[in-house]
Amino acid sequence: MIHINLLPVRAERRKEFIRKQLSIAALTIFFAIAVMGLLFFRIQGQLNKTKSSLARTNKKIKQLDPVIKKIDAFKKEKAEISKKISVIIDLDRYRLAPVVVLYDLNRQRPEKLWYTDIKENNRHLTVSGVAIDNETIVKFLNNLKKSIPLHNSDLTLLRSQNIQKLDLKKFTIDCPLDLDALPEMLEKSAATPPVIAAEEEQNG
């Protein structure tokens, strides 16, 4: 009987298989390294490009700094000019307010009531005077409540006072001025100067 020893053949096959596996592993690692290297150089290129672009942008920003400062200065100057214009518009808008308010104050005054003092401070009117009786003062105050600029009026002083042997009632009325409706008041008063003059003649 013939015996054949197959162990050397099997060992050789096993070595060949291991060599193939090692070759495959080596090729896989090589390709992985190659891909990683390619990605690295690509990312590095993009990074360098981004850095270059950022440097150019920063350079442009530095070049534009004087222009930006000038623009900011112009904006600040514009804001100041707008504020001044707004003040001028308000002054022009309210320059006729005293005339309109005094006319309305005179229009609301009932007979047998006279003013002794009128003071204005920061859109705040204080009216002092005398009347023949309390009912006249109440009527005057009710008239002021219907006035556009004087509707917030309030009686702050009321007392008797003897003037030239006449028993009169002295009063002081506090009148915060409401000028929100001033444009409308000015339009209405534009056609009324003759009426003011006629009333002044009557009161005179």
DRENPA-3360 file (N, C-alpha, C; in nm, 2 decimals, always signed):
BEGIN
1 = MIHINLLP = +0.09/-0.12/+0.00/+0.00/+0.00/+0.00/+0.09/+0.12/+0.00 ~ +0.05/+0.22/-0.09/+0.13/+0.34/-0.10/+0.07/+0.46/-0.02 ~ +0.15/+0.52/+0.07/+0.11/+0.64/+0.15/+0.16/+0.77/+0.09 ~ +0.07/+0.87/+0.07/+0.12/+1.00/+0.02/+0.10/+1.10/+0.13 ~ +0.21/+1.17/+0.15/+0.21/+1.27/+0.26/+0.16/+1.41/+0.20 ~ +0.04/+1.45/+0.24/-0.02/+1.58/+0.18/+0.00/+1.70/+0.27 ~ +0.07/+1.69/+0.38/+0.10/+1.80/+0.47/+0.18/+1.91/+0.41 ~ +0.28/+1.88/+0.33/+0.36/+1.99/+0.27/+0.27/+2.07/+0.17;
9 = VRAERRKE = +0.18/+2.00/+0.10/+0.09/+2.07/+0.00/-0.01/+2.16/+0.07 ~ -0.06/+2.11/+0.18/-0.16/+2.19/+0.26/-0.09/+2.31/+0.32 ~ +0.03/+2.29/+0.37/+0.11/+2.40/+0.42/+0.14/+2.51/+0.32 ~ +0.17/+2.46/+0.20/+0.20/+2.55/+0.09/+0.08/+2.63/+0.05 ~ -0.04/+2.56/+0.04/-0.16/+2.63/+0.01/-0.20/+2.74/+0.11 ~ -0.17/+2.70/+0.24/-0.20/+2.79/+0.35/-0.12/+2.92/+0.34 ~ +0.01/+2.90/+0.31/+0.10/+3.01/+0.29/+0.06/+3.10/+0.17 ~ +0.01/+3.04/+0.07/-0.03/+3.11/-0.05/-0.16/+3.19/-0.02;
17 = FIRKQLSI = -0.25/+3.13/+0.06/-0.37/+3.20/+0.10/-0.34/+3.32/+0.19 ~ -0.24/+3.30/+0.28/-0.20/+3.41/+0.37/-0.14/+3.52/+0.29 ~ -0.05/+3.48/+0.19/+0.01/+3.59/+0.11/-0.09/+3.67/+0.03 ~ -0.20/+3.60/-0.02/-0.30/+3.67/-0.09/-0.38/+3.77/+0.00 ~ -0.41/+3.72/+0.12/-0.48/+3.80/+0.22/-0.39/+3.93/+0.26 ~ -0.26/+3.90/+0.28/-0.17/+4.01/+0.31/-0.16/+4.11/+0.20 ~ -0.16/+4.06/+0.07/-0.16/+4.15/-0.04/-0.28/+4.23/-0.05 ~ -0.40/+4.17/-0.03/-0.52/+4.24/-0.04/-0.53/+4.35/+0.07;
25 = AALTIFFA = -0.48/+4.31/+0.19/-0.48/+4.41/+0.30/-0.39/+4.52/+0.27 ~ -0.27/+4.49/+0.21/-0.17/+4.59/+0.18/-0.23/+4.69/+0.08 ~ -0.30/+4.63/-0.03/-0.36/+4.71/-0.13/-0.47/+4.80/-0.07 ~ -0.55/+4.74/+0.02/-0.66/+4.82/+0.08/-0.60/+4.94/+0.16 ~ -0.50/+4.91/+0.24/-0.43/+5.02/+0.31/-0.37/+5.12/+0.22 ~ -0.31/+5.08/+0.11/-0.25/+5.17/+0.02/-0.35/+5.27/-0.04 ~ -0.46/+5.20/-0.09/-0.57/+5.28/-0.15/-0.63/+5.38/-0.04 ~ -0.65/+5.33/+0.08/-0.70/+5.41/+0.19/-0.61/+5.53/+0.21;
33 = IAVMGLLF = -0.48/+5.50/+0.22/-0.39/+5.61/+0.24/-0.39/+5.71/+0.12 ~ -0.40/+5.65/+0.00/-0.40/+5.74/-0.12/-0.52/+5.83/-0.12 ~ -0.64/+5.77/-0.09/-0.76/+5.85/-0.08/-0.75/+5.96/+0.03 ~ -0.70/+5.92/+0.15/-0.69/+6.01/+0.25/-0.59/+6.13/+0.22 ~ -0.48/+6.09/+0.15/-0.39/+6.19/+0.11/-0.45/+6.28/+0.00 ~ -0.53/+6.23/-0.09/-0.60/+6.31/-0.19/-0.70/+6.41/-0.12 ~ -0.77/+6.35/-0.03/-0.87/+6.44/+0.05/-0.80/+6.55/+0.13 ~ -0.68/+6.51/+0.19/-0.60/+6.60/+0.26/-0.56/+6.72/+0.18;
41 = FRIQGQLN = -0.50/+6.68/+0.06/-0.45/+6.79/-0.03/-0.56/+6.87/-0.08 ~ -0.68/+6.81/-0.11/-0.79/+6.89/-0.16/-0.84/+6.98/-0.05 ~ -0.86/+6.93/+0.07/-0.90/+7.02/+0.18/-0.80/+7.13/+0.21 ~ -0.67/+7.09/+0.21/-0.57/+7.19/+0.23/-0.57/+7.30/+0.12 ~ -0.60/+7.26/+0.00/-0.61/+7.36/-0.11/-0.73/+7.45/-0.09 ~ -0.84/+7.39/-0.05/-0.96/+7.48/-0.02/-0.93/+7.57/+0.10 ~ -0.86/+7.52/+0.20/-0.83/+7.60/+0.32/-0.74/+7.72/+0.28 ~ -0.64/+7.68/+0.20/-0.55/+7.79/+0.15/-0.62/+7.90/+0.07;
49 = KTKSSLAR = -0.72/+7.85/-0.01/-0.79/+7.94/-0.10/-0.88/+8.02/-0.01 ~ -0.94/+7.96/+0.09/-1.03/+8.04/+0.19/-0.94/+8.14/+0.26 ~ -0.83/+8.10/+0.31/-0.74/+8.20/+0.38/-0.70/+8.31/+0.29 ~ -0.67/+8.28/+0.16/-0.63/+8.39/+0.07/-0.75/+8.48/+0.04 ~ -0.87/+8.42/+0.03/-0.99/+8.51/+0.01/-1.02/+8.59/+0.13 ~ -1.00/+8.54/+0.25/-1.02/+8.61/+0.37/-0.92/+8.72/+0.39 ~ -0.80/+8.70/+0.35/-0.69/+8.80/+0.35/-0.73/+8.91/+0.26 ~ -0.78/+8.88/+0.14/-0.81/+8.99/+0.04/-0.93/+9.07/+0.10;
57 = TNKKIKQL = -1.03/+9.00/+0.16/-1.15/+9.06/+0.22/-1.10/+9.16/+0.33 ~ -1.01/+9.11/+0.42/-0.97/+9.20/+0.53/-0.89/+9.32/+0.47 ~ -0.82/+9.30/+0.37/-0.75/+9.41/+0.30/-0.84/+9.51/+0.25 ~ -0.95/+9.46/+0.18/-1.05/+9.55/+0.13/-1.12/+9.63/+0.24 ~ -1.15/+9.56/+0.35/-1.22/+9.62/+0.47/-1.13/+9.73/+0.52 ~ -1.00/+9.70/+0.53/-0.91/+9.81/+0.58/-0.90/+9.93/+0.49 ~ -0.91/+9.90/+0.36/-0.91/+10.00/+0.26/-1.04/+10.09/+0.27 ~ -1.15/+10.02/+0.31/-1.28/+10.09/+0.32/-1.30/+10.15/+0.46;
65 = DPVIKKID = -1.21/+10.13/+0.55/-1.23/+10.19/+0.68/-1.25/+10.34/+0.68 ~ -1.17/+10.41/+0.61/-1.19/+10.56/+0.60/-1.33/+10.59/+0.54 ~ -1.37/+10.52/+0.44/-1.50/+10.54/+0.38/-1.62/+10.51/+0.48 ~ -1.60/+10.40/+0.55/-1.70/+10.36/+0.65/-1.71/+10.47/+0.76 ~ -1.59/+10.52/+0.80/-1.59/+10.63/+0.90/-1.66/+10.75/+0.85 ~ -1.64/+10.79/+0.73/-1.70/+10.90/+0.67/-1.86/+10.88/+0.66 ~ -1.90/+10.76/+0.62/-2.04/+10.73/+0.62/-2.10/+10.74/+0.76 ~ -2.03/+10.69/+0.86/-2.08/+10.70/+1.00/-2.10/+10.85/+1.04;
73 = AFKKEKAE = -1.99/+10.93/+1.00/-2.00/+11.07/+1.03/-2.11/+11.14/+0.96 ~ -2.14/+11.10/+0.83/-2.25/+11.16/+0.76/-2.38/+11.12/+0.82 ~ -2.39/+10.99/+0.87/-2.52/+10.95/+0.93/-2.54/+11.02/+1.06 ~ -2.44/+11.05/+1.14/-2.45/+11.12/+1.26/-2.49/+11.26/+1.23 ~ -2.43/+11.32/+1.13/-2.46/+11.46/+1.09/-2.60/+11.47/+1.04 ~ -2.64/+11.37/+0.97/-2.78/+11.37/+0.92/-2.88/+11.36/+1.03 ~ -2.85/+11.27/+1.13/-2.94/+11.26/+1.25/-2.95/+11.40/+1.32 ~ -2.84/+11.47/+1.34/-2.84/+11.59/+1.41/-2.92/+11.70/+1.33;
81 = ISKKISVI = -2.90/+11.70/+1.19/-2.97/+11.79/+1.11/-3.12/+11.76/+1.11 ~ -3.16/+11.63/+1.11/-3.30/+11.59/+1.12/-3.36/+11.64/+1.25 ~ -3.28/+11.63/+1.36/-3.33/+11.67/+1.49/-3.36/+11.82/+1.49 ~ -3.26/+11.90/+1.43/-3.28/+12.04/+1.42/-3.39/+12.08/+1.34 ~ -3.41/+12.01/+1.22/-3.52/+12.04/+1.14/-3.66/+12.01/+1.21 ~ -3.66/+11.90/+1.29/-3.78/+11.87/+1.36/-3.81/+11.98/+1.46 ~ -3.71/+12.03/+1.53/-3.73/+12.14/+1.63/-3.78/+12.26/+1.55 ~ -3.72/+12.29/+1.44/-3.77/+12.41/+1.36/-3.91/+12.39/+1.32;
89 = IDLDRYRL = -3.95/+12.27/+1.27/-4.09/+12.25/+1.23/-4.18/+12.26/+1.35 ~ -4.14/+12.21/+1.46/-4.23/+12.23/+1.58/-4.25/+12.37/+1.62 ~ -4.13/+12.45/+1.61/-4.14/+12.59/+1.65/-4.23/+12.66/+1.55 ~ -4.22/+12.63/+1.42/-4.30/+12.70/+1.32/-4.44/+12.66/+1.34 ~ -4.46/+12.53/+1.38/-4.60/+12.48/+1.39/-4.67/+12.54/+1.51 ~ -4.60/+12.57/+1.62/-4.66/+12.61/+1.74/-4.64/+12.76/+1.76 ~ -4.58/+12.84/+1.67/-4.56/+12.98/+1.69/-4.69/+13.06/+1.70 ~ -4.79/+13.01/+1.64/-4.92/+13.08/+1.65/-5.01/+13.03/+1.77;
97 = APVVVLYD = -4.96/+12.93/+1.84/-5.03/+12.88/+1.95/-5.08/+12.98/+2.05 ~ -4.99/+13.07/+2.10/-5.04/+13.17/+2.20/-5.16/+13.25/+2.15 ~ -5.15/+13.29/+2.02/-5.26/+13.37/+1.97/-5.39/+13.29/+1.97 ~ -5.38/+13.17/+1.92/-5.50/+13.08/+1.92/-5.56/+13.05/+2.06 ~ -5.47/+13.02/+2.15/-5.51/+12.99/+2.29/-5.57/+13.11/+2.36 ~ -5.51/+13.23/+2.34/-5.57/+13.35/+2.40/-5.70/+13.39/+2.34 ~ -5.71/+13.37/+2.21/-5.84/+13.39/+2.14/-5.95/+13.30/+2.20 ~ -5.91/+13.17/+2.21/-6.01/+13.07/+2.27/-6.04/+13.11/+2.41;
105 = LNRQRPEK = -5.94/+13.15/+2.49/-5.96/+13.19/+2.63/-6.06/+13.31/+2.64 ~ -6.04/+13.40/+2.55/-6.13/+13.52/+2.55/-6.27/+13.48/+2.50 ~ -6.28/+13.39/+2.41/-6.41/+13.34/+2.36/-6.49/+13.27/+2.46 ~ -6.42/+13.20/+2.55/-6.49/+13.12/+2.66/-6.53/+13.21/+2.78 ~ -6.48/+13.33/+2.78/-6.51/+13.41/+2.90/-6.65/+13.46/+2.90 ~ -6.72/+13.44/+3.01/-6.86/+13.49/+3.02/-6.86/+13.64/+3.07 ~ -6.97/+13.70/+3.06/-6.98/+13.84/+3.11/-6.97/+13.84/+3.26 ~ -6.93/+13.95/+3.31/-6.91/+13.97/+3.45/-6.80/+13.89/+3.51;
113 = LWYTDIKE = -6.70/+13.86/+3.42/-6.58/+13.79/+3.47/-6.46/+13.86/+3.40 ~ -6.36/+13.89/+3.47/-6.24/+13.96/+3.42/-6.11/+13.89/+3.46 ~ -6.02/+13.90/+3.37/-5.88/+13.84/+3.40/-5.80/+13.95/+3.46 ~ -5.72/+13.90/+3.56/-5.62/+13.99/+3.63/-5.48/+13.95/+3.60 ~ -5.46/+13.82/+3.56/-5.33/+13.77/+3.53/-5.33/+13.64/+3.45 ~ -5.25/+13.64/+3.35/-5.24/+13.51/+3.27/-5.09/+13.48/+3.25 ~ -5.05/+13.36/+3.30/-4.91/+13.32/+3.28/-4.90/+13.19/+3.21 ~ -4.80/+13.18/+3.13/-4.78/+13.05/+3.05/-4.63/+13.00/+3.08;
121 = NNRHLTVS = -4.62/+12.88/+3.11/-4.49/+12.82/+3.13/-4.49/+12.67/+3.08 ~ -4.41/+12.65/+2.98/-4.40/+12.51/+2.93/-4.53/+12.44/+2.90 ~ -4.61/+12.52/+2.81/-4.74/+12.47/+2.77/-4.84/+12.45/+2.89 ~ -4.83/+12.53/+2.98/-4.91/+12.53/+3.11/-4.96/+12.67/+3.14 ~ -5.09/+12.69/+3.13/-5.15/+12.82/+3.15/-5.21/+12.83/+3.29 ~ -5.18/+12.95/+3.35/-5.24/+12.98/+3.48/-5.32/+13.11/+3.46 ~ -5.45/+13.10/+3.49/-5.54/+13.21/+3.46/-5.60/+13.26/+3.60 ~ -5.58/+13.39/+3.63/-5.63/+13.44/+3.75/-5.73/+13.56/+3.72;
129 = GVAIDNET = -5.83/+13.58/+3.80/-5.92/+13.69/+3.77/-6.03/+13.70/+3.88 ~ -6.13/+13.78/+3.85/-6.24/+13.80/+3.94/-6.37/+13.79/+3.87 ~ -6.47/+13.75/+3.94/-6.61/+13.74/+3.88/-6.71/+13.79/+3.98 ~ -6.82/+13.82/+3.93/-6.93/+13.88/+4.01/-6.99/+13.78/+4.11 ~ -6.98/+13.65/+4.08/-7.03/+13.55/+4.17/-6.97/+13.41/+4.14 ~ -7.00/+13.31/+4.22/-6.95/+13.18/+4.20/-7.01/+13.11/+4.07 ~ -7.14/+13.14/+4.05/-7.20/+13.08/+3.93/-7.13/+13.12/+3.80 ~ -7.08/+13.24/+3.79/-7.01/+13.29/+3.67/-6.88/+13.21/+3.66;
137 = IVKFLNNL = -6.81/+13.19/+3.77/-6.69/+13.11/+3.76/-6.71/+12.97/+3.72 ~ -6.82/+12.91/+3.77/-6.86/+12.77/+3.73/-6.89/+12.77/+3.58 ~ -6.96/+12.87/+3.53/-6.99/+12.87/+3.39/-6.87/+12.88/+3.31 ~ -6.77/+12.97/+3.35/-6.65/+12.98/+3.28/-6.57/+12.85/+3.28 ~ -6.56/+12.78/+3.39/-6.49/+12.66/+3.40/-6.56/+12.55/+3.30 ~ -6.69/+12.55/+3.30/-6.76/+12.46/+3.21/-6.73/+12.49/+3.06 ~ -6.72/+12.62/+3.03/-6.69/+12.66/+2.90/-6.55/+12.61/+2.86 ~ -6.45/+12.62/+2.95/-6.32/+12.58/+2.93/-6.31/+12.43/+2.91;
145 = KKSIPLHN = -6.40/+12.35/+2.97/-6.40/+12.21/+2.96/-6.43/+12.17/+2.81 ~ -6.51/+12.26/+2.74/-6.55/+12.23/+2.60/-6.44/+12.28/+2.50 ~ -6.34/+12.36/+2.55/-6.24/+12.41/+2.47/-6.14/+12.30/+2.43 ~ -6.09/+12.31/+2.30/-6.00/+12.21/+2.25/-5.86/+12.22/+2.33 ~ -5.80/+12.34/+2.34/-5.67/+12.34/+2.41/-5.68/+12.35/+2.56 ~ -5.80/+12.38/+2.61/-5.81/+12.41/+2.75/-5.90/+12.32/+2.83 ~ -5.93/+12.20/+2.77/-6.03/+12.12/+2.83/-5.99/+12.05/+2.96 ~ -5.86/+12.06/+2.99/-5.81/+12.00/+3.11/-5.80/+12.10/+3.23;
153 = SDLTLLRS = -5.87/+12.21/+3.21/-5.87/+12.32/+3.31/-5.93/+12.27/+3.44 ~ -5.87/+12.33/+3.55/-5.92/+12.29/+3.69/-5.91/+12.41/+3.78 ~ -6.01/+12.43/+3.86/-6.01/+12.54/+3.96/-5.92/+12.51/+4.07 ~ -5.83/+12.60/+4.10/-5.73/+12.58/+4.21/-5.75/+12.68/+4.33 ~ -5.82/+12.79/+4.30/-5.83/+12.89/+4.41/-5.97/+12.96/+4.39 ~ -6.04/+12.98/+4.49/-6.17/+13.05/+4.49/-6.19/+13.11/+4.63 ~ -6.20/+13.25/+4.63/-6.22/+13.32/+4.76/-6.29/+13.45/+4.73 ~ -6.35/+13.51/+4.83/-6.41/+13.64/+4.82/-6.30/+13.75/+4.83;
161 = QNIQKLDL = -6.33/+13.86/+4.76/-6.24/+13.97/+4.77/-6.32/+14.10/+4.75 ~ -6.29/+14.20/+4.83/-6.36/+14.32/+4.82/-6.28/+14.42/+4.74 ~ -6.33/+14.46/+4.62/-6.26/+14.56/+4.54/-6.35/+14.67/+4.51 ~ -6.30/+14.79/+4.55/-6.38/+14.92/+4.54/-6.52/+14.90/+4.59 ~ -6.53/+14.85/+4.71/-6.66/+14.83/+4.78/-6.75/+14.73/+4.71 ~ -6.69/+14.64/+4.62/-6.77/+14.54/+4.55/-6.73/+14.40/+4.61 ~ -6.82/+14.32/+4.64/-6.79/+14.19/+4.69/-6.78/+14.09/+4.57 ~ -6.65/+14.07/+4.53/-6.62/+13.99/+4.41/-6.56/+13.85/+4.45;
169 = KKFTIDCP = -6.56/+13.76/+4.36/-6.50/+13.63/+4.38/-6.37/+13.62/+4.30 ~ -6.26/+13.60/+4.37/-6.13/+13.58/+4.31/-6.10/+13.44/+4.28 ~ -6.05/+13.41/+4.16/-6.02/+13.27/+4.13/-5.89/+13.25/+4.06 ~ -5.84/+13.13/+4.06/-5.72/+13.09/+3.98/-5.76/+12.95/+3.92 ~ -5.73/+12.95/+3.79/-5.76/+12.82/+3.72/-5.63/+12.77/+3.65 ~ -5.61/+12.64/+3.67/-5.49/+12.58/+3.61/-5.53/+12.51/+3.48 ~ -5.46/+12.55/+3.37/-5.49/+12.50/+3.24/-5.38/+12.44/+3.17 ~ -5.36/+12.30/+3.18/-5.26/+12.24/+3.10/-5.30/+12.24/+2.95;
177 = LDLDALPE = -5.21/+12.29/+2.87/-5.25/+12.31/+2.73/-5.24/+12.18/+2.65 ~ -5.34/+12.15/+2.58/-5.35/+12.04/+2.49/-5.34/+12.09/+2.34 ~ -5.22/+12.08/+2.28/-5.20/+12.14/+2.15/-5.20/+12.03/+2.04 ~ -5.24/+11.91/+2.07/-5.24/+11.81/+1.96/-5.33/+11.84/+1.85 ~ -5.44/+11.92/+1.87/-5.53/+11.96/+1.77/-5.50/+12.10/+1.72 ~ -5.38/+12.14/+1.74/-5.34/+12.28/+1.70/-5.36/+12.31/+1.55 ~ -5.32/+12.21/+1.46/-5.34/+12.24/+1.31/-5.49/+12.27/+1.28 ~ -5.58/+12.19/+1.34/-5.72/+12.21/+1.31/-5.77/+12.34/+1.37;
185 = MLEKSAAT = -5.71/+12.38/+1.49/-5.75/+12.50/+1.55/-5.70/+12.62/+1.47 ~ -5.58/+12.61/+1.41/-5.53/+12.72/+1.33/-5.61/+12.73/+1.20 ~ -5.66/+12.62/+1.14/-5.74/+12.63/+1.02/-5.87/+12.70/+1.06 ~ -5.93/+12.67/+1.17/-6.06/+12.73/+1.21/-6.04/+12.88/+1.25 ~ -5.92/+12.91/+1.31/-5.90/+13.05/+1.35/-5.85/+13.14/+1.23 ~ -5.81/+13.08/+1.12/-5.76/+13.16/+1.01/-5.87/+13.26/+0.96 ~ -5.99/+13.22/+0.97/-6.10/+13.31/+0.92/-6.17/+13.39/+1.03 ~ -6.11/+13.39/+1.15/-6.18/+13.46/+1.26/-6.11/+13.58/+1.32;
193 = PPVIAAEE = -6.00/+13.64/+1.26/-5.94/+13.76/+1.32/-6.03/+13.88/+1.33 ~ -6.13/+13.90/+1.23/-6.22/+14.01/+1.24/-6.31/+13.99/+1.36 ~ -6.35/+13.86/+1.40/-6.43/+13.84/+1.51/-6.36/+13.87/+1.64 ~ -6.23/+13.84/+1.64/-6.14/+13.87/+1.76/-6.14/+14.02/+1.78 ~ -6.12/+14.09/+1.67/-6.11/+14.24/+1.68/-6.24/+14.30/+1.73 ~ -6.36/+14.24/+1.68/-6.49/+14.29/+1.72/-6.51/+14.26/+1.87 ~ -6.47/+14.14/+1.92/-6.49/+14.11/+2.06/-6.40/+14.20/+2.14 ~ -6.27/+14.23/+2.09/-6.19/+14.32/+2.17/-6.24/+14.46/+2.18;
201 = EQNG = -6.31/+14.50/+2.08/-6.37/+14.63/+2.08/-6.48/+14.64/+2.18 ~ -6.56/+14.53/+2.18/-6.67/+14.52/+2.28/-6.62/+14.51/+2.42 ~ -6.52/+14.43/+2.44/-6.46/+14.42/+2.58/-6.39/+14.54/+2.62 ~ -6.33/+14.62/+2.52/-6.26/+14.74/+2.56/-6.36/+14.84/+2.61;
% end
